[in-house]
């Protein structure tokens, strides 16, 4: 009897070692694949889904191993991404730990709120409608992660909360004696900076021009605010500004009205926001495109006019 029992123990041990070896060896998967495990799925259904996707080739062994390891009740719903050659045990542990695959949506800097809401509304793999009232400048351009089926409202909430955090941090880091009354004005100035230059290194210098003009009581005379007045932030402009455009009667027309416009003209990125309250020290009052992707800065109108002529000449060439 003792010999028989010993024999059974040895057979069981060898069987377990063989099962363990099968479970730990590289699996049959040849390319990256995503598998969605539905809520309430049994280990049988999980094994079937993995086998159908080519992650495993022994679904019965998967179920036995899951039960033996106590993982059959720990398999969590969600979308999972599996790499080529992943072993059965690694796949099981991934699902039991709930290491779901996160998708991403990137909101580019400088879009209006209308453009961002359209991006979110048309983005695949999100659920629900975009029915929130979002003001201009409330959403921080950034890359946000989400699980398959997350709501569009959750992305809006992430972007809104991220913007609040950045605005607070930037305002607390602001230089002294800036002609900005509150965070709303900081955001408005940052949105203009964002639209004026795509060169990161220029943002603090562009900020200095507008800060200097505000301190001197000069009109900002910035084209993006006029474009915003003409489009109301709902569409792309699609052409160059004309002289008659500069006469539009809108509080956003900084050629007509002094000071900052009544609100932001886009959703600026973090760098533009920090530049607005930490401008570079300069005496510049003007800038114009240099024809090379950046801008030429000037302290006087005469110098600025020369830069404009050079820009016109470079465009002709």
Secondary structure in CASP SS format (residue, H / E / C, confidence):
PFRMAT SS
TARGET T0000
AUTHOR 0000-0000-0000
METHOD secondary structure of the structure
MODEL  1
X C 1.00
X H 1.00
X H 1.00
X H 1.00
X H 1.00
X H 1.00
X H 1.00
X H 1.00
X H 1.00
X H 1.00
X H 1.00
X H 1.00
X H 1.00
X H 1.00
X H 1.00
X H 1.00
X H 1.00
X H 1.00
X H 1.00
X H 1.00
X H 1.00
X H 1.00
X H 1.00
X H 1.00
X C 1.00
X C 1.00
X C 1.00
X C 1.00
X C 1.00
X C 1.00
X C 1.00
X C 1.00
X E 1.00
X E 1.00
X E 1.00
X E 1.00
X E 1.00
X C 1.00
X C 1.00
X C 1.00
X C 1.00
X C 1.00
X H 1.00
X H 1.00
X H 1.00
X H 1.00
X H 1.00
X H 1.00
X H 1.00
X H 1.00
X H 1.00
X H 1.00
X H 1.00
X C 1.00
X C 1.00
X C 1.00
X C 1.00
X C 1.00
X H 1.00
X H 1.00
X H 1.00
X H 1.00
X H 1.00
X H 1.00
X H 1.00
X H 1.00
X H 1.00
X H 1.00
X C 1.00
X C 1.00
X C 1.00
X C 1.00
X C 1.00
X C 1.00
X C 1.00
X C 1.00
X C 1.00
X E 1.00
X E 1.00
X E 1.00
X E 1.00
X E 1.00
X C 1.00
X C 1.00
X C 1.00
X C 1.00
X C 1.00
X H 1.00
X H 1.00
X H 1.00
X H 1.00
X H 1.00
X H 1.00
X H 1.00
X H 1.00
X H 1.00
X H 1.00
X C 1.00
X C 1.00
X C 1.00
X C 1.00
X C 1.00
X E 1.00
X E 1.00
X E 1.00
X E 1.00
X C 1.00
X C 1.00
X C 1.00
X C 1.00
X C 1.00
X C 1.00
X H 1.00
X H 1.00
X H 1.00
X H 1.00
X H 1.00
X H 1.00
X H 1.00
X H 1.00
X H 1.00
X C 1.00
X C 1.00
X C 1.00
X C 1.00
X C 1.00
X E 1.00
X C 1.00
X C 1.00
X C 1.00
X C 1.00
X C 1.00
X C 1.00
X C 1.00
X C 1.00
X C 1.00
X C 1.00
X C 1.00
X C 1.00
X C 1.00
X C 1.00
X C 1.00
X E 1.00
X E 1.00
X E 1.00
X E 1.00
X C 1.00
X C 1.00
X C 1.00
X C 1.00
X E 1.00
X H 1.00
X H 1.00
X H 1.00
X H 1.00
X H 1.00
X H 1.00
X H 1.00
X H 1.00
X H 1.00
X H 1.00
X H 1.00
X H 1.00
X H 1.00
X H 1.00
X H 1.00
X H 1.00
X H 1.00
X H 1.00
X H 1.00
X H 1.00
X H 1.00
X C 1.00
X C 1.00
X C 1.00
X C 1.00
X C 1.00
X C 1.00
X C 1.00
X C 1.00
X C 1.00
X C 1.00
X H 1.00
X H 1.00
X H 1.00
X H 1.00
X H 1.00
X H 1.00
X H 1.00
X H 1.00
X H 1.00
X H 1.00
X H 1.00
X H 1.00
X H 1.00
X H 1.00
X C 1.00
X C 1.00
X C 1.00
X H 1.00
X H 1.00
X H 1.00
X H 1.00
X H 1.00
X H 1.00
X H 1.00
X H 1.00
X H 1.00
X H 1.00
X H 1.00
X H 1.00
X H 1.00
X H 1.00
X H 1.00
X H 1.00
X H 1.00
X C 1.00
X C 1.00
X C 1.00
X C 1.00
X C 1.00
X C 1.00
X H 1.00
X H 1.00
X H 1.00
X H 1.00
X H 1.00
X H 1.00
X H 1.00
X H 1.00
X H 1.00
X C 1.00
X C 1.00
X C 1.00
X C 1.00
X C 1.00
X C 1.00
X C 1.00
X C 1.00
X C 1.00
X C 1.00
X C 1.00
X H 1.00
X H 1.00
X H 1.00
X H 1.00
X H 1.00
X C 1.00
X C 1.00
X C 1.00
X C 1.00
X C 1.00
X C 1.00
X C 1.00
X C 1.00
X C 1.00
X C 1.00
X C 1.00
X C 1.00
X C 1.00
X C 1.00
X C 1.00
X C 1.00
X C 1.00
X C 1.00
X C 1.00
X C 1.00
X C 1.00
X C 1.00
X H 1.00
X H 1.00
X H 1.00
X H 1.00
X H 1.00
X H 1.00
X H 1.00
X H 1.00
X C 1.00
X C 1.00
X C 1.00
X C 1.00
X C 1.00
X C 1.00
X C 1.00
X C 1.00
X E 1.00
X E 1.00
X E 1.00
X E 1.00
X C 1.00
X C 1.00
X C 1.00
X C 1.00
X C 1.00
X E 1.00
X E 1.00
X E 1.00
X E 1.00
X C 1.00
X C 1.00
X H 1.00
X H 1.00
X H 1.00
X H 1.00
X H 1.00
X H 1.00
X H 1.00
X H 1.00
X H 1.00
X H 1.00
X H 1.00
X H 1.00
X H 1.00
X H 1.00
X H 1.00
X H 1.00
X C 1.00
END
